[in-house]
């Protein structure tokens, strides 16, 4: 059981790092990150608000993952977030291919959370 908890912690740490890195990066270099949003969304919401809002969401999600509270929900949101990044950036697979691994890490955490609920 202790290895399951440690595995969950490592997955949460890795996901939190990914979301935190992207959030901080987008605050420091917004021009490098805004292109990951679909153009139709950038036309609907001013880019600075869109990017800042999403970055705050990523930081909140990171803190949530690290807190260990309701990990099932946090991991589901993580998986959906990364899935959205992948779907809206399929043309940039040379850049976002690593996000597929992050998606599977989030899904793994989700299934670990489901397993721990049943024990």
C-alpha distances in whole Angstrom, upper triangle without the diagonal:
4,5,5,7,9,10,11,13,14,16,17,18,20,21,23,24,26,27,28,30,32,33,34,36,38,39,40,42,42,45,42,39,42,42,39,40,42,46,46,44,46,49,47,46,47,45,45,43,41,40,39,38,35,34,34,31,29,29,28,25,24,24,22,20,19,19,16,18,18,17,18,21,21,20,22,25,24,24,27,29,28,29,33,33,33,35,38,38,38,41,40,37,38,37,34,32,29,29,28,25,24,24,22,19,20,19,16,15,16,15,11,13,14,11,9,13,13,10
4,5,5,6,9,10,11,12,14,15,16,18,20,21,22,24,26,26,28,30,31,32,34,36,37,38,40,41,43,40,38,40,41,38,39,42,46,46,43,45,48,47,45,46,44,43,42,40,38,38,37,34,33,32,30,28,28,27,24,23,22,21,18,17,18,15,18,18,17,18,22,21,20,23,25,24,24,28,29,28,30,33,33,33,35,38,38,38,41,39,37,37,36,33,32,28,28,27,24,23,24,22,19,20,20,17,15,17,16,13,14,16,14,12,15,16,13
4,5,5,6,8,10,10,12,14,15,16,18,19,21,22,24,25,27,29,30,31,32,34,36,37,38,39,41,38,36,39,39,36,37,40,44,44,42,43,47,46,44,45,43,42,41,39,37,37,36,33,32,32,30,27,27,26,24,22,22,21,18,17,18,15,18,19,17,18,21,20,19,22,24,22,22,26,27,26,27,31,31,30,33,35,35,35,38,36,34,34,33,30,29,25,25,24,21,20,21,19,16,18,18,14,13,16,15,11,13,16,13,12,16,17,15
4,5,5,6,9,10,11,12,14,15,16,18,20,21,23,24,26,27,28,30,31,33,35,36,37,37,40,37,34,37,37,34,35,37,41,42,39,41,44,43,41,43,41,40,39,37,35,35,33,31,30,30,27,25,25,24,21,20,20,19,16,16,17,13,16,16,13,14,18,17,15,18,21,19,19,23,24,23,25,28,28,28,30,33,33,33,36,34,32,33,31,29,27,24,23,22,19,19,19,17,14,15,15,11,10,13,11,8,10,12,10,9,12,13,12
4,5,5,6,9,10,10,12,14,15,16,18,20,21,22,24,26,27,28,30,31,33,34,35,36,38,36,33,36,37,33,35,37,41,41,38,40,43,42,40,41,39,38,37,35,33,33,32,29,28,27,25,23,23,22,19,18,18,16,13,13,13,10,13,14,12,14,17,16,15,18,20,19,19,23,24,23,25,28,28,28,31,33,33,34,37,35,33,34,32,29,28,25,24,23,20,19,20,18,15,15,16,13,10,13,13,9,10,13,11,9,12,14,13
4,5,5,6,9,10,10,12,14,15,16,18,20,21,22,24,25,26,28,30,31,32,34,35,37,34,32,35,36,32,34,37,40,41,38,40,43,42,40,41,39,38,37,35,33,32,31,29,27,27,25,23,22,22,20,17,18,17,14,13,14,12,15,16,14,16,19,17,16,19,21,19,20,23,24,23,25,28,28,28,31,33,32,33,36,34,31,32,30,27,26,23,22,22,19,18,19,17,14,15,16,13,11,14,15,11,12,16,14,13,16,18,16
4,5,5,6,9,10,11,12,14,15,17,18,20,21,23,24,26,27,29,30,31,33,33,35,32,30,33,33,30,32,34,38,39,36,37,41,40,38,39,37,36,36,33,31,31,30,27,26,26,24,22,22,22,19,17,18,17,13,13,15,12,16,16,13,14,17,16,14,17,19,17,17,21,21,20,22,25,25,25,27,30,29,30,33,31,28,29,27,24,23,20,19,19,16,15,16,14,11,12,13,10,9,12,12,9,11,14,13,12,15,17,16
4,5,5,6,9,10,11,12,14,15,17,18,20,21,22,24,26,27,29,30,31,31,34,31,29,31,32,28,30,32,36,36,34,35,38,37,36,37,35,34,33,31,29,29,27,25,24,24,21,19,19,18,16,14,15,13,10,10,12,9,12,12,9,11,14,12,10,14,16,14,15,18,19,18,20,23,23,23,26,28,28,29,32,30,28,29,27,24,23,20,19,19,16,14,15,13,10,10,11,9,6,9,10,7,8,11,11,10,13,15,15
4,5,5,6,9,10,10,12,14,15,16,18,20,21,22,24,26,27,28,29,30,33,30,28,30,31,28,30,32,36,37,34,35,38,37,35,36,34,33,32,30,28,27,27,24,23,22,21,18,17,17,15,12,13,12,9,8,10,8,12,13,10,13,15,13,12,16,17,15,16,20,20,19,21,24,24,24,27,29,29,30,33,30,28,29,27,24,24,20,19,20,17,15,16,15,12,12,14,12,9,12,14,11,11,15,15,13,16,18,18
4,5,5,6,9,10,10,12,14,15,16,18,20,21,22,24,26,27,28,29,31,28,26,29,30,27,28,31,35,36,33,34,38,37,35,36,33,32,32,30,27,27,27,24,22,22,21,18,18,18,16,13,14,14,11,10,13,11,15,16,13,15,17,15,13,17,17,15,16,19,19,18,20,23,22,23,26,27,27,28,30,28,26,26,24,22,21,17,17,17,14,13,15,14,10,11,14,11,9,13,14,12,13,17,16,16,18,21,20
4,5,5,6,8,10,11,12,14,15,17,18,20,21,23,25,26,27,27,29,26,24,27,27,24,26,28,32,33,30,31,35,34,32,33,31,30,30,27,25,25,24,21,20,21,19,16,16,17,13,12,13,13,9,10,13,11,14,14,11,13,14,12,10,13,14,11,12,16,16,14,17,19,19,19,22,24,24,24,27,25,23,24,22,19,18,15,14,14,11,9,11,10,6,7,10,8,6,10,12,10,11,14,15,15,17,20,20
4,5,5,6,8,10,11,12,14,15,16,18,20,21,22,24,25,26,28,26,23,25,27,23,25,27,31,32,29,30,33,32,30,31,29,28,27,25,23,23,22,19,18,18,16,13,13,13,10,8,10,9,5,6,9,8,11,12,9,11,12,9,8,12,12,10,12,15,15,14,17,19,19,20,23,24,24,25,28,26,24,25,23,20,20,17,15,16,14,11,12,12,9,8,11,10,7,10,13,11,11,15,16,15,17,20,20
4,6,5,6,9,10,10,12,14,15,16,18,20,21,22,23,24,27,24,22,25,26,23,25,28,31,33,30,30,34,33,31,31,29,28,27,25,23,22,22,20,18,18,17,14,13,14,12,8,10,11,7,6,10,10,13,15,12,15,16,12,12,15,15,12,15,18,16,16,19,21,20,21,24,25,25,26,29,26,24,25,22,20,20,16,16,17,14,12,14,14,11,11,14,13,11,14,16,14,15,18,19,18,20,23,23
4,5,5,6,9,10,11,13,14,15,16,18,20,21,22,23,25,22,20,23,24,21,23,26,29,31,28,29,32,32,30,30,28,27,27,24,22,22,22,19,17,18,17,13,13,15,12,10,12,13,10,10,13,13,16,17,14,16,17,13,12,15,15,11,13,16,15,13,16,19,17,18,21,22,22,23,25,23,21,21,19,16,16,13,12,14,11,8,11,12,8,9,13,12,11,14,16,15,16,19,20,20,22,24,25
4,5,5,6,9,10,11,12,14,15,17,19,20,21,21,23,21,18,21,22,18,20,23,26,27,25,26,29,29,27,27,25,24,24,21,19,19,19,16,14,15,14,10,11,12,9,7,10,11,8,9,12,12,15,15,12,14,14,10,9,12,11,8,10,13,11,10,13,15,14,15,18,20,19,21,23,21,20,20,18,15,16,12,11,12,10,7,9,10,7,7,11,11,10,12,15,14,15,18,19,19,21,23,24
4,5,5,6,8,10,10,12,14,15,17,18,19,20,22,20,18,20,22,19,20,24,27,28,25,25,29,28,26,26,24,23,22,20,18,17,17,14,13,13,12,8,8,9,7,4,7,8,6,7,10,11,13,15,12,15,14,10,10,13,12,9,12,15,13,12,16,17,16,18,21,21,21,23,25,23,22,23,20,17,18,15,13,16,14,11,13,14,11,10,14,14,12,14,17,17,16,19,21,20,22,25,26
4,6,5,6,9,10,10,12,14,15,16,17,18,21,18,17,19,21,19,20,24,27,28,26,26,29,29,27,27,24,23,23,21,18,18,18,15,13,14,14,10,10,12,10,7,10,12,10,10,13,14,17,18,16,18,18,14,14,17,15,12,14,17,14,13,17,18,16,18,21,22,21,23,25,22,21,21,18,16,17,14,13,16,14,11,14,15,12,12,16,16,15,17,20,19,19,23,24,23,25,28,28
4,6,5,6,9,10,11,12,14,15,16,17,19,16,14,17,18,15,17,20,23,25,23,23,27,26,24,24,21,21,21,19,16,16,17,14,12,14,13,9,10,13,11,8,12,13,11,12,16,16,19,19,16,18,18,14,13,15,14,10,12,14,12,10,14,15,13,14,18,18,17,19,21,18,17,18,14,12,14,11,9,12,11,8,11,13,11,11,15,15,14,17,19,19,20,22,24,24,26,29,29
4,6,5,6,9,10,11,12,14,15,15,17,15,13,15,17,14,15,19,22,23,20,20,24,24,21,22,19,18,18,16,13,13,13,10,8,10,9,5,7,9,7,6,10,11,10,11,14,16,17,18,15,17,16,12,12,14,12,9,12,13,10,10,13,14,12,14,17,17,17,19,21,19,19,19,16,14,16,13,11,14,14,10,12,15,13,12,15,17,15,16,20,20,20,22,24,24,25,28,30
4,5,5,6,8,10,11,12,14,14,17,16,13,16,18,16,17,21,24,25,22,22,26,25,22,22,19,18,18,17,14,13,13,11,8,9,10,6,6,9,9,6,9,12,11,11,14,16,18,19,17,19,18,14,15,17,15,12,15,16,13,13,17,17,15,18,21,20,20,22,24,21,21,22,18,16,19,16,14,17,17,13,16,18,16,15,19,19,18,19,23,22,22,25,27,26,27,31,31
4,5,5,6,8,10,10,12,13,15,13,11,15,16,15,17,20,23,25,22,22,25,26,23,22,19,18,19,17,14,14,15,13,10,12,13,9,9,13,12,10,13,15,14,14,18,19,21,22,20,22,21,17,17,19,17,14,17,18,15,14,18,18,15,17,20,20,18,21,22,19,19,19,15,14,17,14,13,17,16,13,16,18,16,16,20,21,19,21,24,24,24,27,29,28,30,33,34
4,6,5,6,9,10,10,10,13,10,8,11,13,11,13,17,19,21,19,18,22,22,20,19,16,15,16,14,11,11,13,10,7,10,11,8,9,12,12,11,14,16,15,16,19,21,22,23,21,22,21,17,17,18,16,13,15,16,12,12,15,15,12,14,17,16,15,18,19,16,17,17,13,12,15,13,12,15,16,13,15,18,17,16,19,21,20,21,25,25,25,27,29,29,30,33,35
4,5,5,6,9,10,10,13,12,9,11,14,13,14,17,20,21,18,17,21,21,18,17,14,13,13,12,9,8,10,8,4,7,8,6,6,10,11,10,12,14,15,15,18,20,21,22,20,22,20,17,18,19,16,14,16,17,13,13,17,16,14,17,19,18,18,21,22,19,20,21,17,16,19,17,15,18,19,15,17,20,19,18,21,23,21,22,26,26,25,28,30,30,31,34,35
4,5,5,6,9,10,13,12,10,13,16,15,16,20,22,24,21,20,23,23,20,19,16,14,15,14,11,10,12,11,7,9,12,9,9,12,13,12,14,17,17,17,19,22,23,24,23,25,23,20,20,22,19,17,20,20,17,17,20,19,17,20,22,21,20,23,24,21,22,22,18,18,21,18,17,21,21,18,20,23,21,20,24,25,23,25,28,28,28,31,33,32,33,36,37
4,5,5,6,7,10,8,8,11,13,13,15,18,20,23,20,18,22,23,20,19,15,14,15,14,11,11,14,12,9,12,14,11,12,15,16,14,17,19,19,19,22,24,26,27,25,27,25,22,22,23,21,18,20,21,17,16,20,19,16,18,21,19,18,21,21,18,20,19,15,15,18,17,16,20,20,17,20,23,21,21,24,26,25,26,29,29,29,32,34,34,35,38,39
4,5,5,5,8,7,6,8,11,11,12,16,17,19,17,15,18,19,16,15,11,10,12,11,7,8,11,9,7,10,12,11,11,15,15,15,17,20,20,21,23,25,26,27,25,27,25,21,22,23,20,18,20,20,16,16,19,17,14,17,20,17,17,20,20,18,19,19,16,16,19,18,16,20,21,18,20,23,22,21,25,27,25,27,30,30,30,32,35,35,35,39,40
4,6,6,9,10,9,10,14,14,15,18,19,22,19,17,20,20,17,15,12,10,11,12,8,7,11,10,8,10,13,12,11,15,16,16,17,20,21,21,23,26,27,28,26,28,26,23,24,25,22,20,22,22,18,19,22,20,18,21,23,21,20,24,24,21,23,23,19,19,23,21,20,24,24,21,23,26,25,24,27,29,27,29,32,32,31,34,37,36,37,40,41
4,6,9,9,10,12,15,15,17,20,21,24,21,19,22,23,20,18,14,12,15,15,11,11,14,14,11,13,16,15,14,18,19,18,20,23,23,23,25,28,29,30,29,31,29,25,26,28,24,22,25,25,21,21,24,23,20,22,25,23,21,25,25,22,24,23,19,20,23,21,21,25,25,22,25,28,26,26,29,31,29,31,34,34,34,37,39,38,39,42,43
4,6,6,7,9,12,13,15,18,19,21,19,17,20,21,19,16,13,11,14,14,11,11,15,14,12,15,17,16,16,20,20,20,22,24,25,25,28,30,31,32,30,32,30,26,27,28,25,23,25,24,21,20,23,21,18,21,23,20,19,22,22,19,21,20,17,18,21,20,20,23,24,22,24,27,26,26,29,31,30,31,34,35,35,37,39,39,40,43,45
4,5,5,6,9,11,12,15,15,18,16,13,16,18,15,13,9,8,11,11,7,9,12,12,10,13,15,15,16,19,20,19,22,24,24,25,28,30,30,31,29,31,28,25,26,26,23,21,23,22,19,19,21,19,16,19,21,18,17,21,20,18,20,20,17,17,21,20,19,23,24,22,23,27,26,25,28,30,30,30,34,35,34,36,39,39,40,43,44
4,6,6,7,10,11,14,14,17,16,13,16,18,16,13,10,10,13,12,10,12,15,14,14,17,19,18,19,22,23,22,25,27,27,28,31,33,33,34,32,33,31,28,28,28,25,23,25,24,20,20,22,20,17,19,21,17,16,19,18,16,19,19,16,17,20,21,20,23,25,23,24,28,28,27,30,32,32,32,36,36,36,38,41,41,42,45,46
4,6,7,9,11,14,15,18,17,14,18,20,18,16,12,13,15,14,11,13,16,14,13,17,18,16,18,21,21,21,24,26,25,26,29,31,32,32,30,31,29,26,26,27,24,22,23,22,19,18,20,18,15,17,19,16,14,17,16,13,16,15,12,13,17,17,17,20,21,20,22,25,25,24,27,29,29,30,33,34,34,36,39,39,40,43,44
4,5,6,8,11,13,16,14,12,16,17,15,14,10,11,13,11,8,11,13,11,10,14,15,13,15,18,18,18,21,23,22,24,27,28,29,29,27,28,26,23,23,23,20,18,19,19,15,14,17,15,12,14,16,13,12,15,15,13,15,15,12,12,16,16,14,18,20,18,19,22,22,21,24,27,26,27,30,31,31,33,36,36,37,40,41
4,5,6,9,10,12,11,8,12,14,12,11,7,9,11,8,6,10,12,10,11,14,15,14,17,19,19,20,23,24,24,26,28,30,30,30,28,29,27,24,24,24,21,19,20,19,15,15,17,14,12,15,16,12,12,16,15,14,16,17,14,14,18,18,17,20,22,20,20,24,24,23,26,28,28,28,31,33,32,34,37,37,38,41,43
4,5,7,8,11,11,9,12,14,14,13,10,12,14,11,10,14,15,13,14,17,18,17,19,22,21,22,25,26,26,28,30,32,32,32,30,30,28,25,25,25,22,20,21,19,16,15,16,14,11,13,14,10,9,13,12,10,14,14,12,12,16,17,16,19,21,20,20,24,24,23,26,28,28,29,32,33,33,35,37,38,39,41,43
4,6,9,12,10,10,13,15,14,14,11,13,14,11,10,13,14,11,13,16,15,14,17,20,19,19,23,23,23,25,28,29,29,29,26,26,24,22,21,21,18,17,17,15,12,12,13,10,7,9,11,8,7,10,10,9,11,13,10,10,13,14,12,15,18,16,16,20,21,20,22,25,25,25,28,30,30,31,34,35,35,38,40
4,6,8,7,7,10,11,11,12,9,12,12,9,9,12,12,10,12,15,15,14,18,19,18,20,23,23,23,26,28,29,29,28,26,26,24,22,22,20,18,17,17,15,12,12,13,10,8,11,11,7,8,12,12,12,14,16,14,13,16,17,15,17,20,18,18,21,22,21,23,26,26,25,28,30,30,31,34,35,35,38,40
4,6,5,6,9,10,11,12,11,14,14,11,12,15,15,13,16,19,18,18,21,22,21,23,26,26,26,29,31,32,31,30,29,28,25,24,24,22,19,19,19,16,14,14,14,10,9,11,10,6,8,11,11,12,15,17,15,14,17,19,17,18,22,20,19,23,24,23,24,27,28,27,30,32,32,33,36,37,37,39,42
4,5,5,6,9,10,11,10,14,14,12,13,16,16,15,18,20,20,20,23,25,24,26,29,29,29,32,34,35,35,33,32,31,29,27,27,26,23,22,22,20,17,18,18,14,13,15,14,10,11,14,13,14,17,19,18,17,21,22,20,22,25,24,23,27,28,26,28,31,31,31,33,36,35,36,39,40,40,43,45
4,5,5,6,9,11,11,15,15,12,14,17,17,16,19,21,20,21,24,25,25,27,29,29,30,33,34,35,34,33,32,31,28,27,27,25,22,23,22,19,18,19,18,14,14,16,14,11,13,16,16,17,20,22,21,20,23,24,22,24,27,25,24,27,29,27,28,32,32,31,33,36,35,36,39,40,40,42,45
4,5,5,6,9,9,12,11,8,11,14,13,12,15,17,16,18,21,21,21,23,26,26,27,29,31,32,31,30,29,28,25,24,24,23,20,20,20,17,15,17,16,13,13,15,14,11,13,16,17,17,20,22,20,19,22,23,21,22,25,23,22,26,27,25,26,30,29,28,31,34,33,33,37,38,37,40,42
4,5,5,6,6,9,10,7,9,12,12,12,15,17,17,18,21,22,22,24,26,27,28,30,32,33,33,32,31,30,27,26,26,25,22,22,22,20,17,18,19,15,14,17,16,13,14,17,17,17,20,22,20,19,23,24,21,24,27,25,24,28,28,27,28,32,31,30,34,36,35,36,39,40,39,42,45
4,6,7,8,12,12,10,13,15,15,16,18,20,20,21,24,25,25,27,30,30,31,34,35,36,35,35,34,33,30,29,29,28,25,25,25,22,20,22,21,18,17,20,18,15,17,20,19,20,23,25,23,23,26,27,25,27,30,28,27,31,32,30,31,35,34,33,37,39,38,39,42,43,42,45,47
4,7,9,12,11,9,13,15,14,14,17,19,18,20,23,23,24,26,28,28,30,32,33,35,33,32,32,31,28,27,28,26,23,24,24,21,19,21,21,17,18,20,19,16,18,21,21,22,25,27,25,24,27,28,25,27,30,28,27,30,31,29,30,34,33,32,35,37,36,37,40,41,40,43,46
4,6,8,7,6,9,11,10,12,14,16,16,18,20,21,21,24,26,26,27,30,31,32,31,31,30,30,27,25,27,25,22,22,23,21,18,20,21,17,17,20,19,16,18,22,22,22,25,27,24,23,27,27,24,27,29,27,26,30,30,28,30,33,32,31,34,36,35,36,39,40,39,42,44
4,6,5,6,9,10,11,12,14,16,16,18,20,21,22,24,26,27,28,30,32,33,33,32,32,32,29,27,28,27,24,24,25,23,20,22,23,19,19,22,21,18,19,23,23,23,26,27,24,24,27,28,25,28,30,28,28,31,32,29,32,35,34,33,36,38,37,38,41,42,41,44,47
4,5,5,6,8,10,10,12,14,15,16,18,20,21,22,24,25,27,28,30,32,32,31,30,31,28,26,27,26,23,22,24,21,18,20,21,18,16,19,20,16,17,21,21,20,23,24,21,21,24,25,22,25,28,25,25,29,29,27,30,32,32,31,35,36,35,37,40,40,40,43,45
4,6,5,6,8,10,10,12,14,15,16,18,20,21,23,24,26,27,28,31,30,31,30,31,28,25,27,26,23,22,24,23,19,21,22,19,18,21,22,19,19,23,23,22,25,26,22,22,26,25,23,27,28,26,26,30,29,27,30,33,32,32,35,36,35,37,40,40,40,43,45
4,6,5,6,8,10,10,12,14,15,16,18,20,21,22,24,26,27,29,28,28,28,29,25,23,25,25,21,21,23,21,18,20,22,19,18,21,22,19,20,24,24,23,26,27,24,23,27,26,24,27,28,25,25,29,29,26,29,32,30,30,34,35,33,35,38,38,38,41,43
4,6,5,6,9,10,11,12,14,15,16,18,20,21,22,24,26,27,27,27,26,26,23,21,22,22,18,18,20,18,15,16,18,15,14,18,18,15,16,20,21,20,22,24,21,20,23,23,20,23,25,22,22,26,26,23,26,29,28,27,31,32,31,32,36,36,35,39,41
4,5,5,6,9,10,10,12,14,15,16,18,20,21,23,24,26,26,26,25,26,23,21,22,21,18,17,19,18,14,15,18,15,13,17,18,15,16,19,20,19,21,22,19,18,21,21,18,22,23,20,21,24,24,22,25,28,26,26,30,31,30,32,35,35,35,38,40
4,5,5,6,9,10,11,12,14,15,17,18,20,21,23,25,25,25,24,26,23,20,22,22,18,18,20,19,16,17,20,17,16,20,21,18,19,23,24,22,24,25,22,20,24,23,21,24,25,22,22,26,25,23,26,28,27,27,31,31,30,32,35,35,35,38,40
4,5,5,6,9,10,11,12,14,16,16,18,20,21,23,22,23,22,23,20,18,20,20,16,16,18,17,14,16,18,16,15,19,20,18,19,23,24,23,24,26,23,21,24,23,20,23,25,21,21,25,24,22,24,27,25,25,28,29,28,30,33,32,32,35,37
4,5,5,6,9,10,10,12,14,15,16,18,20,21,21,21,20,21,18,16,17,17,13,13,15,14,10,12,15,12,12,15,17,15,16,19,21,20,21,23,19,17,21,20,17,20,21,18,18,21,21,18,21,24,22,22,25,27,25,27,30,30,30,33,35
4,5,5,6,9,10,10,12,14,15,17,18,20,21,21,20,21,19,16,17,18,14,13,16,15,12,13,16,15,13,17,19,17,18,21,22,20,22,23,19,17,21,19,17,20,21,17,18,21,20,18,21,24,22,22,26,27,25,28,30,30,30,34,35
4,5,5,6,9,10,11,12,14,15,16,19,19,19,19,21,18,15,17,18,14,14,17,16,13,15,18,17,16,20,21,20,21,24,26,24,25,26,23,21,24,22,19,22,23,19,20,23,21,19,22,24,22,22,26,26,25,27,30,29,29,33,34
4,5,5,6,9,10,10,12,14,15,17,16,17,16,17,14,12,14,14,11,11,14,13,10,13,15,14,14,17,19,18,19,22,24,23,24,25,22,20,22,21,18,20,21,17,17,20,19,16,19,21,19,19,23,23,22,24,27,26,26,30,31
4,5,5,6,9,10,10,12,14,16,16,16,15,17,14,11,12,14,10,9,12,12,9,11,14,13,12,16,18,17,18,21,23,21,21,23,19,17,19,17,15,17,18,14,15,18,16,14,17,19,17,18,21,22,20,23,26,25,25,29,30
4,5,5,6,9,10,11,12,15,15,16,15,18,16,12,14,16,13,12,15,16,13,14,18,17,16,19,21,21,21,24,26,24,24,25,22,20,22,20,17,20,20,16,17,20,18,16,19,21,18,19,23,23,21,24,26,25,26,29,31
4,5,5,6,9,10,10,13,12,14,13,15,13,10,13,14,11,11,15,15,13,15,18,18,17,21,22,22,23,26,28,26,27,28,25,22,24,22,19,22,21,18,18,21,18,16,19,20,18,18,22,21,19,22,25,24,24,27,28
4,5,5,6,9,10,11,11,12,10,12,10,7,9,11,8,7,11,12,10,12,15,15,15,18,20,20,21,24,26,24,24,26,23,20,21,19,16,18,18,14,14,17,15,12,15,17,14,14,18,18,16,19,22,21,21,24,26
4,5,5,6,9,10,12,13,11,14,13,9,10,13,11,9,13,14,12,13,16,17,16,19,21,22,22,24,27,24,24,25,22,19,21,18,16,18,17,13,15,17,14,12,16,16,14,15,19,18,17,20,22,21,22,25,26
4,5,5,6,9,10,12,11,14,13,10,12,15,13,12,16,17,15,17,20,20,20,22,25,25,26,28,30,28,28,29,26,23,25,22,20,22,21,17,18,20,17,15,18,19,15,17,20,19,17,20,22,21,21,25,26
4,5,5,7,7,8,8,11,10,7,10,12,11,10,14,15,14,16,19,19,20,22,24,25,26,28,31,29,28,30,27,24,25,22,20,21,20,17,17,19,16,13,16,17,13,14,17,16,14,17,20,18,18,22,23
4,5,6,7,9,7,10,10,6,7,11,10,9,12,14,13,14,17,19,19,21,23,24,24,26,29,27,26,28,25,22,23,20,17,19,17,14,14,15,12,10,13,13,10,11,15,14,12,15,17,16,17,20,21
4,5,8,11,9,13,13,10,11,15,14,12,16,18,17,17,20,22,21,23,26,27,27,29,32,29,28,29,26,24,25,21,19,21,19,16,17,18,15,13,16,16,12,14,17,15,14,18,19,17,18,22,22
4,5,9,9,12,12,10,12,15,15,14,17,19,19,20,23,24,24,26,28,29,30,32,35,32,32,33,30,27,28,25,23,24,22,19,20,20,17,15,18,18,14,15,18,16,14,17,19,16,17,21,21
4,7,6,10,11,9,10,13,14,14,16,18,18,19,22,23,24,26,28,29,30,31,34,33,31,33,30,27,27,24,22,23,21,18,19,19,16,14,16,15,11,12,15,13,10,14,15,13,13,17,17
4,5,9,9,8,11,13,13,14,16,18,18,20,22,23,24,26,28,29,30,32,35,34,33,34,32,28,29,26,24,25,23,20,20,20,18,15,17,17,13,13,15,14,11,14,16,13,13,17,17
4,5,6,7,9,10,11,13,15,16,17,19,20,22,23,25,26,28,29,31,34,33,32,34,31,28,28,26,23,23,22,19,18,19,17,14,15,15,12,10,13,12,9,11,13,11,10,14,16
4,5,5,6,8,10,10,12,14,15,16,18,20,21,22,24,25,27,28,31,30,28,30,28,25,25,22,20,20,19,16,15,15,13,10,11,11,8,7,10,9,6,9,12,10,10,14,15
4,6,5,6,9,10,11,12,14,16,16,18,20,21,22,24,26,27,30,29,28,30,28,25,25,23,20,19,18,16,14,14,13,10,10,11,8,5,8,8,5,7,10,10,9,12,14
4,5,5,6,9,10,11,12,14,15,16,18,20,21,22,24,26,29,28,27,30,27,24,24,23,19,20,19,16,15,15,14,11,11,13,10,8,11,12,9,10,14,13,12,16,18
4,5,5,6,9,10,10,12,14,15,17,18,20,21,23,24,27,26,25,27,25,22,22,20,17,18,17,14,13,14,12,9,11,12,9,8,12,12,10,12,15,15,14,18,20
4,5,5,6,9,10,11,12,14,15,16,18,20,21,22,26,24,23,25,23,19,20,18,15,15,14,11,10,11,9,5,7,9,6,5,9,10,8,10,13,14,14,17,19
4,5,5,6,9,10,10,12,14,15,16,18,20,21,24,24,23,25,23,20,20,18,15,15,15,12,10,11,11,7,7,10,9,6,10,12,10,11,14,15,15,17,20
4,5,5,6,9,10,10,12,14,15,16,18,20,23,22,22,24,22,18,19,18,15,15,16,13,11,13,12,9,10,13,11,10,13,15,13,14,18,18,18,21,23
4,6,5,6,8,10,11,12,14,16,17,18,21,20,19,21,19,16,16,15,11,12,12,9,8,10,9,6,8,11,10,9,13,14,13,15,18,18,19,22,23
4,5,5,6,9,10,10,12,14,15,16,20,19,17,20,18,14,15,14,10,10,11,8,5,8,8,5,6,10,9,8,11,13,13,14,17,18,19,21,23
4,6,5,6,9,10,10,12,14,15,19,18,18,21,19,15,16,15,12,12,13,11,8,11,12,9,9,13,13,11,14,17,16,16,20,21,21,23,26
4,5,5,6,9,10,11,12,14,18,17,16,19,17,13,15,14,10,12,13,10,9,12,13,10,12,15,14,13,17,19,18,19,22,23,23,26,28
4,5,5,6,9,10,11,12,15,14,13,16,14,10,11,10,7,8,10,7,6,10,10,9,10,13,14,13,16,18,18,20,22,23,24,26,28
4,5,5,6,9,10,11,14,14,13,16,15,11,12,12,8,8,11,9,7,10,12,10,10,14,15,14,16,19,19,20,22,24,24,26,29
4,5,5,6,8,10,13,13,13,16,15,11,13,14,10,11,14,12,10,13,15,13,14,17,18,17,19,22,22,22,25,27,27,29,31
4,6,5,6,9,11,10,11,13,11,8,11,11,8,10,13,11,10,13,15,13,15,18,18,18,21,23,23,24,27,28,29,31,33
4,6,5,6,9,9,8,11,10,7,8,10,7,7,11,10,9,12,14,14,14,17,19,18,20,23,23,24,27,28,29,31,33
4,6,6,9,10,10,14,13,10,11,13,11,10,14,14,12,14,17,16,16,19,21,20,22,25,25,25,28,30,30,32,34
4,6,8,9,10,14,13,10,13,15,12,13,16,16,14,17,19,18,19,22,23,22,25,27,27,28,31,32,33,35,37
4,5,5,7,10,9,7,10,12,10,12,15,15,14,17,19,18,20,22,24,23,26,28,28,29,32,33,34,36,38
4,5,5,9,9,8,9,12,11,11,15,15,14,17,19,19,19,22,24,24,26,28,29,29,32,34,34,36,38
4,6,8,9,9,11,14,13,14,17,18,17,20,22,22,23,26,27,27,29,31,32,33,35,37,38,40,42
4,5,5,6,8,11,11,12,15,16,16,19,21,21,22,24,26,26,28,30,31,32,34,36,37,39,41
4,5,5,5,9,9,10,13,14,14,16,18,19,20,22,24,24,26,28,29,30,32,34,35,37,39
4,6,6,9,11,12,14,15,16,18,19,21,22,24,25,27,28,30,31,33,34,36,37,39,41
4,6,7,9,11,13,13,15,17,18,19,21,23,24,25,27,28,30,31,33,34,36,38,39
4,5,5,7,10,10,11,14,15,16,17,19,20,21,23,25,26,28,29,31,32,34,36
4,5,6,8,9,10,12,14,15,16,18,20,21,22,24,25,27,28,30,31,33,35
4,5,5,7,9,10,11,13,15,16,17,19,20,21,23,25,26,27,29,31,32
4,5,5,6,9,10,10,12,14,15,16,18,20,21,23,24,26,27,29,31
4,5,5,6,9,10,11,12,14,15,17,18,20,21,23,24,26,28,29
4,5,5,6,9,10,10,12,14,15,16,18,20,21,22,24,26,27
4,5,5,6,9,10,11,12,14,15,16,18,20,21,23,25,26
4,5,5,6,9,10,11,12,14,15,17,18,20,21,23,25
4,5,5,6,9,10,10,12,14,15,16,18,20,21,23
4,5,5,6,9,10,10,12,14,15,16,18,20,21
4,5,5,6,9,10,10,12,14,15,17,19,20
4,5,5,6,9,10,11,12,14,15,17,19
4,5,5,6,8,10,11,12,14,16,17
4,5,5,6,9,10,10,12,15,16
4,5,5,6,9,10,11,13,15
4,5,5,6,9,10,11,13
4,5,5,6,9,10,11
4,5,5,6,9,10
4,6,5,7,9
4,5,5,7
4,5,5
4,6
4
